[in-house]
Every structure is written in C-alpha cells, then in structure tokens.
Amino acid sequence: MKPIIDPRLGDIENDASSTKSRSLLSLAGTLLTEISLPKLAVTWVLLILLPGLLLGMAPVVASIWLSAFFDRVEVFQAGLWSAAVLALLLAVALLSSRRLFRLAESNFWALNALAVQPIYAAGREAMRQLFERRIAPDSAHLAKLRAAAALASGLVICAISLWVLAAAWPSTLIVSDIAILHAPWRLARAALANSTVLVSAYVAVAALAWAIADATMDQPHDLERFDETPGDDAIWRIAHLSDIHVVGENYGFRIESGRSGPRGNERLDQAFVRLEAIHAADPLHAILITGDVTDAGLSTEWAEFLDIVARHPAIADLIVMAPGNHDLNIVDRANPARLDLPTSPSKKLRKLRVLSAMAALQGERVRVVDVASGRMGGSLATALAPFANLMTRFVDSGKPWLSQDLSDLWARAFPLVLPPDREDGLGMILLNSSADTHFSFTNALGMVSMEQVRALEKAMALYPKAYWVLALHHHLVEYPRPAKALSERIGTALVNGNWFVRRLRPLAGRVVAMHGHRHIDWVGECAGLRLVSAPSPVMDARDQDETCFYVHRLTVGADRRLKLLQPKKIILDGLPKVQA
C-alpha cells in the first residue's frame, strides 16, 4: 500500500511544540493564540494572588493579636498571679500561631521558587550570553567574565527590587488593630503591598548575596583530563542513559524534536540490546537513567517503557532512574500553551506513575531517608505499600479528596538511596530536580529543595567511607561555553544550582554528579566537584543518524578520592529509512 500521505513519516502537527523545528518566537505566537485566559486567571489567583495576600497579611494579623494580647495583660495587677497568666497566654499564643507562621513561611518560599530565583538566574545568564559573544570560547578571561556577569546581574536586580520596594512602601500597613477587618478591600490592598515589599526586600538582598557568592566561587570548566587507571583497584562501570523520551506509539514523534528526531522506541530497544552484550562481556555495576524517561508522562509511555525493560531481563535489575521534567510537568505535543490548574489531578497522576514505575524497577533496592531520625528508612516498596490501595483509587477516579493522604508522599520519597555494598563501596543517590510548574512552556525549570539536600547529607553521613554517584535530571550549572541562543541556557539549569554546588563542595572527592536534560555530552568540574552530562540516544537525530551513550568507569585512587577514568563511547547505528 502506498498512501498519498505516508502517516509513518509524520506531518506538521508533530512539529507543533518542537524547539528543533520552530523558533521560540513562533512557539510564543502559538502560546498567545491558544492559551486559555479563564484558566490563566484562576491559576494566577491560586499561585500568585492568594499566597501574596497570605504573606502580606501575616504582619497585620500578628500586630492585631499582639495589640489584643497586651490590652488584656494590662488588666492584671503585678505579682505572681499575673506573671503566671502572662506565661500561660504566651504559651497559648505560640501554639496557636505556629500554623499561621508555617503557612506564611511556605507561601513565601512558594513565591521564591516561582519567581525570585528564576529572575536572578535569567538575568545572570542573559548577561553572560551578551558578554560571551565578544570573546573566544577558549579565552583565559572566560571565568572572570562569567563571574563579572553574575555580579552585574545581581546589582541590576537589586536596584530594580529596591525601586519596586520604594514604590510599594506608601501603601503598606504593618501595624493595625481589629478595626481594619471592617475594611476588607483596604486590608487586601495593604496585604498585597506588604507582600510586594517583603518579596522585593528579599530579592534585593538575596540577588546581591547570590551574585557575590557566584562571582567568588570557582567557575565551571571542562575536565582537563581523565584520571589514570590505578593498579588492581576495583573499577565500577556505570552505563549512563538520559532523556530516552519513550513515546506511546510505534510511529510517534517526540515533543521537542518532532520530525527532526527518530520515531517510536526502536532506538531505545537497540540501546538495551547493546547493554545486554556489554554486561555479558564485562558486568556493569548499574545502568543509570537520569530523567525524562517518558516524553509526556503518559500512562501509555510508561507501559511502553516497562514492556521494553521486560524484553531485556538480563539487565532489568541493574536499572536505577531519577525523574525528569517531562515525566512530571505538563507538556503537550499539540499545544505549547497547555495550562493545568493547581487543583487538577494531572500533576499528581504523573507523580504516582513515576513512583509506581520506580517501585516496579528498583523498589526493593533503593531506600528512603528518615530525616527525623537521621537514619536510613525502609525500601521504596515498603514506603509505598500502605498507600497502594489509595494510589489505585486515585488514578482510577482523580477525586481530590482521595489525594489528601497522598500530598506528602512524593516529597517524602526523595532522595532515594542505593546503598553501597560495603563500607567503602559506591552508592547512588537519586534526586528529584524538577520544579513544580503548571504551564507547558515553562516545564523545564529545575530546583533541588533544601529538604532533599539535608536528607542527602544525613544519608552520606551514615556511610563516612563510601563514595557516591549523585543522580539528577537537571545540570547543576550552565556549561562554560557560549551558547548559540539565549534560550539554550535560560530555564534549563537548576535555578539554585550554584547554591547546590557550594553545599556539595565539602563532599568533593567522594561524589560524582551525573545528569542529563541538555541532550549533550560534557564532563567538567566546578568547585572541585566532577560533573557528567549524558547525551540522549533518541533525541536530536533522525532515524538514519548515529547516536551514542557512555559507559563511565570510576575507581578510588591512592589518595582515597573518587576517580573518573576514560569512559567508553557506545555508538548506536542509524536505523533503516522508511520508504515512502
């Protein structure tokens, strides 16, 4: 059969959200014509307006409470009885206000993650993109220029934030009494002004602090050479895959590449065949997949992935994986303006699909961290077992009231730890580095939470002689090479990546960080930390083109530091071209 239009070759619809086939300007035009204004308004209220009101009302409510409290204290005479009553009232106040302050704090950090840190990161990378166009990529001044760009960005954002603060200050209301509750509109305006002032003040100080810290820290650079192979010491071999973007159809194309990339999942199956042969010839320690396992987080894609793994049982028990932004956040092939409300079950469904797949593949091997006790918890499978029935009911119905007990399940799951097999062995720590977003066009944002970092540090402290592969999806810092377009560097690295690197600096020599996200191979260093980026074996190449992945080799040197040896590049041959 020879149809006039061969459906196996795809068509323009497959390129609707492809950054390889369409410019960002073109995608932005589609976004403006397709976006749902009512959903955008509701999302704005839930994610910006309400948190802003709650944050801004915190000082007003606190002042009202303190005013009422001291008015009551005045009616007591001095003495032991009044002191006892005062202590009792103070204790009740602390207990009753804990939830209020916790709510204000959580909303503050929600605003921080949504806008503050991305603004600074975007400004810093825009400055670097502008400056780096004027010097050679291998210039000795590149590190100094990057540091200067970070400082300039911080100063500019600090100045803008102070200007916003000054503009909002006349409308603020920090101290009030209970009479303000009779003027709700005035209270709302004052609360928004308070929120603006608080956030602006924080941005001004934080941007300057981040800029100074970024400018004074060691800048990332290419790894000058791999370590030499030491004697007879054990060598751990890790096959590193990332961004495999499994699709749910035999002839399906991927969101980002469209018809510029391969179709279906044959290339991934080809990679697994090679891995079986590699493992049979020289056993692998692990097969690490650092995120974007699926292309859109759909159930059909996870089903395809699990079916592919099932066809290769010899290596199934070696696979460990961390989630990526395509697995978790909203993405849509046909509509880059896709927007899901915060109340939608879609995001929770994606998280539950990830947890279910991770439990199926590695649930008995990886363990959660009990942060409260500072000890290792049970396996992921054990942690999920009490919620299995509830998870099943939720994915069947999507009812909001079923999700209440599941709301903290995702946060408690990370980081996941694959413990070393001996006290000085090699373990793995799997992080979730995807920032929660509800908008398809911004789904690539990354952030590592403070809670994960604290748990990571506690897990490593339990194995003081062990070495670690730190696995996450997003690259920690932007690579020290000029990008062709600003869009390649803004919104892709962790927005708090430089802070994360500084936090990891004491672990240099014990840790190698492996990630994906950018679909290119790069090995470098930053602040003494080795960074390894994986290419994608299924992206940015047509069916007939070659792709690759790497098998990395790690060992411990005589100085008891983790060494990175010359990796082996595995070439995947192009597939036969479909004949129209």
C-alpha positions as CSV (number, residue, x, y, z in Angstrom):
1,M,0.0,0.0,0.0
2,K,1.3,3.4,-0.9
3,P,-0.9,6.2,0.6
4,I,-0.6,9.7,-0.9
5,I,0.4,10.9,2.6
6,D,2.5,8.4,4.5
7,P,1.5,8.6,8.1
8,R,4.7,6.9,9.2
9,L,6.6,10.0,8.2
10,G,4.6,12.3,10.4
11,D,3.4,15.8,9.4
12,I,3.4,19.4,10.6
13,E,1.3,18.5,13.7
14,N,4.3,16.5,15.0
15,D,6.3,19.7,15.0
16,A,3.8,21.8,16.9
17,S,5.9,22.1,20.1
18,S,9.3,21.2,18.6
19,T,12.1,23.6,19.5
20,K,14.2,22.0,16.8
21,S,11.7,22.7,14.0
22,R,10.2,26.0,15.2
23,S,11.7,29.2,16.7
24,L,10.8,30.3,20.3
25,L,9.2,33.3,18.7
26,S,6.9,31.1,16.7
27,L,6.1,28.9,19.7
28,A,5.3,32.1,21.7
29,G,2.9,33.2,19.0
30,T,1.1,29.8,19.2
31,L,1.1,30.2,23.0
32,L,-0.7,33.6,22.8
33,T,-3.4,32.3,20.5
34,E,-4.0,29.0,22.3
35,I,-3.8,29.9,26.0
36,S,-7.0,29.7,28.0
37,L,-7.5,33.1,29.6
38,P,-10.0,31.9,32.2
39,K,-7.6,29.1,33.4
40,L,-4.7,31.6,33.4
41,A,-6.8,33.9,35.6
42,V,-7.7,31.1,38.1
43,T,-4.1,29.9,38.2
44,W,-2.8,33.5,38.8
45,V,-5.2,33.8,41.7
46,L,-4.2,30.4,43.2
47,L,-0.5,30.6,42.7
48,I,0.2,34.4,43.0
49,L,-2.7,36.4,44.5
50,L,-3.7,34.2,47.4
51,P,-0.1,33.4,48.5
52,G,0.7,37.1,48.2
53,L,-2.3,38.0,50.3
54,L,-1.5,35.4,53.0
55,L,2.1,36.6,53.1
56,G,1.2,40.2,53.3
57,M,-1.5,39.7,56.0
58,A,0.9,37.9,58.3
59,P,2.4,41.0,59.9
60,V,-1.1,42.7,60.1
61,V,-2.6,39.6,61.8
62,A,0.4,39.4,64.2
63,S,0.0,43.1,65.1
64,I,-3.7,42.7,65.8
65,W,-3.1,39.7,68.0
66,L,-0.3,41.4,69.9
67,S,-2.5,44.5,70.4
68,A,-5.3,42.4,71.8
69,F,-2.9,40.4,73.9
70,F,-1.3,43.4,75.6
71,D,-4.7,45.1,76.2
72,R,-5.7,42.0,78.2
73,V,-2.4,41.9,80.1
74,E,-2.9,45.5,81.4
75,V,-6.0,44.4,83.4
76,F,-3.8,42.2,85.7
77,Q,-2.1,43.6,88.7
78,A,1.6,43.0,89.1
79,G,2.5,39.8,91.1
80,L,2.9,36.1,90.8
81,W,-0.6,35.5,89.5
82,S,-0.3,38.0,86.7
83,A,3.1,36.5,85.7
84,A,1.6,33.0,85.6
85,V,-1.3,34.2,83.5
86,L,1.1,36.1,81.2
87,A,3.2,32.9,80.7
88,L,0.1,30.8,80.0
89,L,-1.2,33.3,77.4
90,L,2.2,33.4,75.8
91,A,2.3,29.6,75.6
92,V,-1.1,29.5,74.0
93,A,-0.1,32.2,71.6
94,L,2.9,30.3,70.5
95,L,0.9,27.1,69.9
96,S,-1.9,28.8,68.1
97,S,0.3,30.9,65.9
98,R,2.6,28.1,64.8
99,R,0.3,27.1,61.9
100,L,-0.1,30.8,60.8
101,F,3.6,31.4,60.6
102,R,4.2,28.0,59.0
103,L,1.6,29.0,56.3
104,A,3.3,32.4,55.8
105,E,6.7,30.8,55.5
106,S,5.5,28.1,53.0
107,N,3.9,30.8,50.8
108,F,7.0,32.9,51.0
109,W,9.1,30.1,49.6
110,A,6.4,29.2,47.0
111,L,6.8,32.8,45.7
112,N,10.5,32.5,45.9
113,A,10.6,29.3,43.8
114,L,8.1,30.6,41.3
115,A,9.6,34.0,40.5
116,V,12.6,35.2,42.6
117,Q,15.3,32.6,41.9
118,P,14.3,32.2,38.2
119,I,14.5,36.0,37.7
120,Y,18.0,36.1,39.1
121,A,19.2,33.1,37.1
122,A,17.7,34.5,33.9
123,G,19.4,37.9,34.4
124,R,22.7,36.2,35.1
125,E,22.6,34.0,32.0
126,A,21.4,36.9,29.8
127,M,24.4,39.0,31.0
128,R,26.8,36.0,30.3
129,Q,25.2,35.4,26.8
130,L,25.7,39.1,26.0
131,F,29.3,39.2,27.2
132,E,30.5,35.8,25.9
133,R,29.6,36.7,22.3
134,R,32.5,39.1,22.3
135,I,35.3,36.7,23.3
136,A,36.7,33.4,22.1
137,P,35.3,30.3,23.7
138,D,38.7,29.2,24.9
139,S,39.7,32.6,26.3
140,A,41.6,32.7,29.6
141,H,39.3,35.5,30.6
142,L,36.1,33.4,30.3
143,A,35.9,32.5,34.0
144,K,36.4,36.2,35.1
145,L,33.8,37.3,32.6
146,R,31.3,34.8,34.0
147,A,32.0,36.0,37.5
148,A,31.6,39.6,36.4
149,A,28.3,38.8,34.7
150,A,26.9,37.2,37.9
151,L,27.8,40.3,39.9
152,A,26.4,42.7,37.3
153,S,23.1,40.7,37.2
154,G,22.8,40.8,41.0
155,L,23.4,44.5,41.1
156,V,20.9,45.3,38.4
157,I,18.2,43.1,40.0
158,C,19.0,44.5,43.5
159,A,18.5,48.0,42.1
160,I,15.2,47.1,40.4
161,S,13.9,45.4,43.6
162,L,14.7,48.4,45.7
163,W,12.8,50.6,43.2
164,V,9.8,48.4,43.5
165,L,10.0,48.4,47.2
166,A,10.1,52.2,47.3
167,A,7.1,52.4,45.0
168,A,5.0,49.9,47.2
169,W,6.1,51.2,50.6
170,P,3.5,54.1,50.9
171,S,0.6,51.6,50.6
172,T,1.9,49.2,53.2
173,L,0.2,48.6,56.6
174,I,2.4,46.7,59.1
175,V,0.7,47.6,62.4
176,S,-3.1,47.8,62.8
177,D,-5.9,46.9,65.1
178,I,-9.0,44.8,64.7
179,A,-11.0,47.7,63.2
180,I,-9.1,47.0,59.9
181,L,-11.3,43.9,59.4
182,H,-14.3,46.2,58.7
183,A,-12.5,47.5,55.6
184,P,-11.6,44.2,53.7
185,W,-10.6,46.0,50.4
186,R,-8.2,48.3,52.2
187,L,-6.8,45.2,54.0
188,A,-6.4,43.4,50.8
189,R,-4.5,46.3,49.1
190,A,-2.3,46.7,52.1
191,A,-1.6,42.9,52.2
192,L,-0.5,42.9,48.6
193,A,1.7,46.0,49.2
194,N,3.2,44.3,52.3
195,S,3.8,41.2,50.2
196,T,5.4,43.2,47.5
197,V,7.7,45.0,50.0
198,L,8.7,41.7,51.7
199,V,9.5,39.9,48.4
200,S,11.2,43.0,47.0
201,A,13.4,43.3,50.0
202,Y,14.2,39.7,50.0
203,V,15.0,39.8,46.2
204,A,17.3,42.8,46.7
205,V,19.3,41.1,49.5
206,A,19.2,37.6,48.0
207,A,20.2,38.7,44.5
208,L,23.2,40.6,45.8
209,A,24.2,37.7,48.1
210,W,23.8,35.2,45.3
211,A,25.8,37.4,42.9
212,I,28.7,37.8,45.3
213,A,28.7,34.1,46.1
214,D,28.5,33.2,42.4
215,A,31.2,35.7,41.5
216,T,33.6,34.5,44.2
217,M,33.1,30.7,43.7
218,D,35.2,28.6,41.3
219,Q,33.7,28.8,37.9
220,P,32.9,25.6,36.0
221,H,35.4,24.4,33.4
222,D,36.0,21.5,31.1
223,L,37.7,18.5,32.7
224,E,41.3,18.8,31.5
225,R,42.0,15.1,31.5
226,F,40.6,11.9,32.9
227,D,42.3,10.1,35.7
228,E,44.8,7.3,35.1
229,T,43.8,3.7,35.8
230,P,45.2,2.7,39.2
231,G,46.8,-0.7,39.7
232,D,44.4,-3.5,40.6
233,D,41.8,-1.5,42.4
234,A,38.1,-2.3,41.7
235,I,36.5,-0.3,38.9
236,W,32.8,0.4,38.9
237,R,31.3,0.6,35.4
238,I,28.1,2.6,35.0
239,A,26.2,2.9,31.8
240,H,24.7,6.4,31.8
241,L,21.5,7.0,29.7
242,S,19.3,10.0,29.9
243,D,16.4,11.7,28.1
244,I,15.2,8.5,26.4
245,H,11.8,10.1,25.9
246,V,9.7,6.9,25.4
247,V,6.6,7.5,23.3
248,G,3.4,5.6,23.4
249,E,3.1,4.9,19.7
250,N,5.1,2.8,17.2
251,Y,5.5,5.8,14.9
252,G,5.2,8.6,17.5
253,F,7.5,11.6,17.4
254,R,8.9,13.4,20.4
255,I,7.7,16.8,21.6
256,E,11.0,18.7,21.4
257,S,12.4,17.1,18.3
258,G,9.3,16.5,16.2
259,R,10.3,15.1,12.8
260,S,13.9,16.1,13.4
261,G,14.2,13.1,15.7
262,P,13.7,9.4,15.5
263,R,10.2,7.8,15.6
264,G,9.0,5.2,18.1
265,N,11.2,3.4,20.6
266,E,13.4,1.2,18.3
267,R,16.5,3.2,19.2
268,L,16.0,2.6,22.9
269,D,15.4,-1.1,22.3
270,Q,18.6,-1.0,20.3
271,A,20.5,0.6,23.2
272,F,19.2,-2.1,25.6
273,V,20.4,-4.9,23.2
274,R,23.9,-3.3,23.3
275,L,23.8,-3.1,27.1
276,E,22.9,-6.8,27.4
277,A,26.0,-7.6,25.3
278,I,28.2,-5.2,27.2
279,H,27.0,-6.6,30.6
280,A,27.6,-10.2,29.4
281,A,31.2,-9.4,28.4
282,D,32.1,-7.3,31.4
283,P,29.5,-6.9,34.1
284,L,28.1,-3.4,34.8
285,H,27.7,-2.0,38.3
286,A,24.5,-0.1,37.2
287,I,22.5,1.3,34.3
288,L,21.6,4.9,35.4
289,I,18.8,6.8,33.6
290,T,18.8,10.4,34.7
291,G,15.3,11.5,33.9
292,D,12.9,12.2,31.0
293,V,12.2,8.5,30.8
294,T,9.0,9.4,29.1
295,D,8.1,12.1,26.6
296,A,5.0,13.4,28.3
297,G,4.5,11.4,31.4
298,L,1.5,9.5,29.9
299,S,0.4,6.0,31.1
300,T,0.9,4.6,27.6
301,E,4.5,5.8,27.6
302,W,5.3,4.2,31.0
303,A,3.6,1.0,29.7
304,E,5.9,1.0,26.7
305,F,9.0,1.6,28.8
306,L,8.1,-1.3,31.2
307,D,7.5,-3.5,28.2
308,I,10.9,-2.7,26.7
309,V,12.6,-3.4,30.0
310,A,10.7,-6.7,30.3
311,R,12.2,-7.8,27.0
312,H,15.7,-7.5,28.4
313,P,15.6,-9.3,31.8
314,A,19.3,-9.8,31.9
315,I,19.8,-6.0,32.7
316,A,16.5,-5.1,34.3
317,D,17.9,-5.5,37.8
318,L,20.7,-3.0,37.0
319,I,18.4,-0.1,36.1
320,V,18.1,2.8,38.5
321,M,16.4,6.0,37.5
322,A,15.6,9.5,38.6
323,P,12.6,11.6,37.3
324,G,12.8,14.4,34.8
325,N,10.7,17.4,33.9
326,H,8.9,15.6,31.0
327,D,7.9,12.8,33.4
328,L,6.4,15.2,35.9
329,N,5.4,18.6,34.5
330,I,2.7,19.5,32.0
331,V,3.8,19.0,28.3
332,D,1.6,18.8,25.3
333,R,2.7,17.9,21.7
334,A,-0.1,19.9,20.1
335,N,-0.4,22.8,22.5
336,P,2.7,24.6,24.0
337,A,0.2,26.8,25.8
338,R,-1.1,23.9,27.9
339,L,-2.0,25.1,31.4
340,D,-3.3,22.9,34.2
341,L,-4.9,24.3,37.3
342,P,-3.2,23.6,40.6
343,T,-6.3,21.7,41.5
344,S,-6.1,19.4,38.5
345,P,-5.2,15.8,39.2
346,S,-2.8,15.7,36.2
347,K,0.3,16.5,38.1
348,K,-0.4,14.1,40.9
349,L,-1.2,11.4,38.4
350,R,2.2,11.9,36.8
351,K,4.0,11.7,40.2
352,L,2.1,8.5,41.0
353,R,3.0,7.0,37.7
354,V,6.7,7.8,38.3
355,L,6.6,6.3,41.8
356,S,4.9,3.2,40.6
357,A,7.4,2.6,37.8
358,M,10.3,3.3,40.1
359,A,8.9,0.8,42.7
360,A,8.5,-1.8,40.0
361,L,12.1,-1.5,38.8
362,Q,14.1,-0.6,41.9
363,G,11.6,-0.6,44.7
364,E,13.4,-3.3,46.7
365,R,16.9,-2.0,46.1
366,V,16.6,1.8,46.9
367,R,15.8,3.2,50.3
368,V,14.2,6.4,51.6
369,V,15.8,8.6,54.2
370,D,14.2,9.1,57.6
371,V,15.1,12.7,58.1
372,A,13.6,12.9,61.6
373,S,15.9,10.2,63.0
374,G,18.8,10.9,60.6
375,R,18.8,7.2,59.7
376,M,18.0,5.2,56.6
377,G,14.4,4.2,56.3
378,G,12.9,1.2,54.6
379,S,12.8,0.4,50.9
380,L,10.8,2.4,48.4
381,A,8.4,-0.6,48.0
382,T,7.9,-0.7,51.8
383,A,7.2,3.0,52.0
384,L,4.6,2.9,49.2
385,A,2.9,-0.3,50.4
386,P,0.5,1.4,52.8
387,F,-0.6,3.7,50.1
388,A,-1.0,1.2,47.3
389,N,-4.8,0.9,47.5
390,L,-5.3,4.7,47.8
391,M,-3.0,5.3,44.8
392,T,-5.0,2.8,42.7
393,R,-8.3,4.5,43.7
394,F,-6.9,8.0,42.9
395,V,-5.6,7.1,39.4
396,D,-9.0,5.5,38.7
397,S,-11.1,8.4,39.7
398,G,-8.9,11.5,40.2
399,K,-11.1,12.6,43.1
400,P,-9.4,15.5,45.0
401,W,-10.4,14.1,48.5
402,L,-8.6,10.9,47.8
403,S,-5.4,12.8,47.2
404,Q,-5.1,14.4,50.7
405,D,-3.2,11.5,52.2
406,L,-1.0,11.3,49.0
407,S,0.0,15.0,49.1
408,D,3.3,14.4,51.1
409,L,4.1,11.0,49.6
410,W,6.1,12.4,46.7
411,A,8.2,14.8,48.8
412,R,9.0,12.1,51.4
413,A,10.2,9.7,48.7
414,F,13.3,11.8,47.7
415,P,16.2,11.5,47.8
416,L,16.3,7.7,47.1
417,V,19.5,5.9,48.2
418,L,21.0,2.8,46.6
419,P,23.4,1.9,49.5
420,P,27.0,0.8,48.8
421,D,27.6,-2.9,49.1
422,R,30.4,-2.3,51.5
423,E,31.5,0.5,53.8
424,D,33.9,1.9,51.3
425,G,31.9,1.0,48.2
426,L,30.0,3.0,45.7
427,G,26.4,4.1,46.3
428,M,23.9,6.2,44.4
429,I,21.6,9.0,45.5
430,L,18.7,9.8,43.3
431,L,17.2,13.3,43.4
432,N,14.1,15.0,42.1
433,S,15.3,18.2,40.5
434,S,12.2,19.3,38.7
435,A,10.5,22.4,39.9
436,D,6.7,22.2,40.0
437,T,5.2,24.1,37.1
438,H,1.7,24.1,35.7
439,F,2.5,25.7,32.3
440,S,3.8,23.7,29.4
441,F,6.0,26.5,28.1
442,T,7.9,26.6,31.4
443,N,8.1,22.9,32.3
444,A,11.9,22.7,32.2
445,L,12.6,24.7,35.3
446,G,14.8,22.8,37.9
447,M,15.4,23.2,41.6
448,V,16.7,21.0,44.4
449,S,14.9,21.6,47.6
450,M,16.6,22.3,50.9
451,E,14.8,19.2,52.4
452,Q,16.4,16.9,49.8
453,V,19.9,18.4,50.5
454,R,19.5,17.9,54.2
455,A,18.4,14.3,53.7
456,L,21.3,13.7,51.2
457,E,23.8,15.0,53.8
458,K,22.4,12.7,56.5
459,A,22.4,9.7,54.2
460,M,26.1,10.3,53.3
461,A,27.0,10.8,57.0
462,L,25.8,7.2,57.7
463,Y,28.4,5.9,55.3
464,P,31.5,8.0,56.0
465,K,33.9,5.9,54.0
466,A,31.6,5.4,51.0
467,Y,31.7,7.1,47.6
468,W,28.7,8.3,45.7
469,V,27.1,8.9,42.3
470,L,24.7,11.8,42.7
471,A,22.0,11.4,40.0
472,L,19.6,14.1,39.0
473,H,18.0,15.3,35.8
474,H,19.0,19.0,35.5
475,H,22.6,20.2,35.1
476,L,23.8,22.0,38.1
477,V,25.4,24.9,36.4
478,E,25.5,26.2,32.8
479,Y,28.3,24.9,30.8
480,P,31.4,27.2,30.4
481,R,30.9,27.6,26.6
482,P,29.0,30.1,24.6
483,A,25.5,29.1,23.6
484,K,24.1,29.7,20.1
485,A,20.9,31.2,21.6
486,L,19.9,32.6,25.0
487,S,17.0,30.1,25.0
488,E,19.6,27.2,25.4
489,R,20.8,28.5,28.8
490,I,17.8,30.2,30.4
491,G,15.4,28.0,32.3
492,T,17.4,24.7,31.8
493,A,19.9,24.5,34.6
494,L,18.9,24.4,38.3
495,V,17.8,27.9,39.3
496,N,19.6,27.3,42.6
497,G,22.4,25.3,41.1
498,N,25.3,27.5,42.3
499,W,24.0,27.2,45.9
500,F,23.7,23.5,45.5
501,V,27.3,23.2,44.2
502,R,28.5,25.3,47.2
503,R,26.6,23.0,49.5
504,L,28.3,19.9,47.9
505,R,31.8,21.4,47.9
506,P,32.8,19.6,51.2
507,L,31.9,16.3,49.5
508,A,34.3,16.8,46.6
509,G,36.4,13.7,46.2
510,R,33.6,11.5,47.3
511,V,31.0,12.4,44.8
512,V,30.5,12.5,41.0
513,A,27.3,14.2,39.8
514,M,25.6,12.7,36.7
515,H,22.7,14.4,34.9
516,G,21.0,14.9,31.5
517,H,18.5,17.4,30.3
518,R,20.6,19.2,27.7
519,H,21.0,16.1,25.5
520,I,24.7,16.7,25.0
521,D,27.8,15.1,26.5
522,W,30.1,17.2,28.7
523,V,32.4,16.3,31.5
524,G,33.7,19.1,33.7
525,E,34.5,20.4,37.2
526,C,33.1,23.1,39.4
527,A,34.3,23.9,42.9
528,G,36.2,20.5,42.9
529,L,33.0,18.6,42.0
530,R,33.1,16.3,38.9
531,L,30.1,16.8,36.7
532,V,29.0,14.4,33.9
533,S,26.3,15.2,31.4
534,A,24.8,12.5,29.2
535,P,23.8,12.8,25.6
536,S,20.4,11.5,24.6
537,P,20.4,8.3,22.5
538,V,17.0,9.2,21.0
539,M,16.9,13.0,20.5
540,D,18.3,15.5,18.0
541,A,19.0,12.9,15.3
542,R,16.9,11.3,12.6
543,D,16.3,7.6,12.3
544,Q,19.2,7.1,9.9
545,D,21.7,9.1,12.1
546,E,24.0,7.7,14.7
547,T,23.5,8.4,18.4
548,C,25.5,7.3,21.4
549,F,25.7,6.9,25.1
550,Y,28.7,6.3,27.5
551,V,29.8,3.6,29.9
552,H,31.7,5.5,32.7
553,R,34.4,4.0,34.8
554,L,35.0,5.0,38.4
555,T,37.5,3.9,41.0
556,V,39.3,5.1,44.2
557,G,42.8,6.4,44.0
558,A,45.7,6.1,46.4
559,D,44.6,9.4,47.9
560,R,41.2,7.9,48.7
561,R,39.4,10.2,46.3
562,L,36.9,9.0,43.7
563,K,38.5,9.0,40.3
564,L,36.8,9.3,36.9
565,L,38.5,7.2,34.2
566,Q,38.3,7.5,30.4
567,P,34.7,6.4,29.5
568,K,33.8,4.1,26.6
569,K,31.6,5.7,24.0
570,I,28.9,3.3,22.6
571,I,27.7,4.1,19.1
572,L,24.2,3.3,18.1
573,D,23.9,2.8,14.3
574,G,21.2,4.6,12.4
575,L,18.1,2.7,11.6
576,P,16.9,2.0,8.0
577,K,15.0,4.8,6.5
578,V,11.3,4.2,6.0
579,Q,10.4,4.1,2.3
580,A,7.5,6.3,1.3
